[in-house]
Amino acid sequence: MTPALLVVCAGLSTWRLARLLTIEDFPLILWVRERIQKHGPRWLGELVSCPFCAAGWLALGIVGLADLATSVPLPWLAVGTAWAISAVLSVVEERAG
């Protein structure tokens, strides 16, 4: 896998996971999100309600895992790129819907 394709995949994965964790109403995720917001630390409750904030941490984790799991040298600057792709997709989705 080329580094460019890996960054695109990381961006798409970041967007999808951030959307799942912060917006969608999948019953298990909704239950966990509500428990975190009611009983967890305030910063974590805010994190699961903000798609852009969650995308930053998810991008860091996804790029970190990709760096460990693949033989493709992936610069850590790809975290910002994956986060930016996620933000652009979120804006496009808001304007389309």
N, C-alpha and C positions, 0 to 999 in steps of 0.2 A: 504494500500500500504506500502510495506516495505521501509526502508530508502535506501537500495541499489537500488531497482527498481526506486525509486524517483530520485536518483542521475543519473541513466542511462537515464531516461526520460528527465531530465533537460539538460544533455549533448547533447542528440539528438535534443532537442528543440533549444538549443543554436546554434548548428551547422546549423540547418535549417534556423533559423531567420538571423544569421550572413551572410549566403550565399545569402539569399533573399535580404537583405539590401545592400550588397556590390558588388555582382557579377552578379546576374541574370538580365535579360533585360525585366522583366515584365513591361508593359508600364507605369502604375501608379507609381511604385517604381522607374523606370528609370527617370521619370519626376521629382519626388520629389528629388531624388539624385542629378540630374543636377542643380536644383534650389538651393539646399543647397550648392553645390560646388561653384556656381557662386555668390550667394547673401548672403550666411550665413557666420558665423564666420569661420575663417580658421581652427580652431581645429575641428569643426563639419564637415567641408568638408573632412578633413583627416580621421575622424572617419568613415564616410560612404564609404570610399574607401579602408579601411584596414580590411579584414575579422578577423584577429587575435585581433585587437584593439576592434572592435565592439563586438566580442565574449566575451571579458572580461566584458564589461558593461552589455551585455545581460545576461550573466551568473549571475551576481550580482542581476539583476532584477528578473530573473526567480526563483532563489533560494529564494529571498526575498518574492516573491508572494507565492511560495510553502510553505514557513515557516508560512505565515499568513493564507493560505487557508486550510492546512491539519492539522490533529491532530498528524501527525508523527513528532517527534522532529528531525529537520534536522540541523545538525551543520553547521555553516557558513563556515567551511572548505570545504564544498561541492561546493562552488563557484569555487575554484581552480580545483576540480575534473571535474566539468561540463565544464570549460574552456579547460582543458586538453583533454577531450573527443572530444570537438569541433575541437581542433587543430589537433589531430590524424586523425579524419575523413577528415579534409581538406587536409592533406598531402597524405592520401591514395587516395583521389579523384584526386589530381593533378598527382600522379604517374600512376593511372589507365587510365586517360584520356589523 
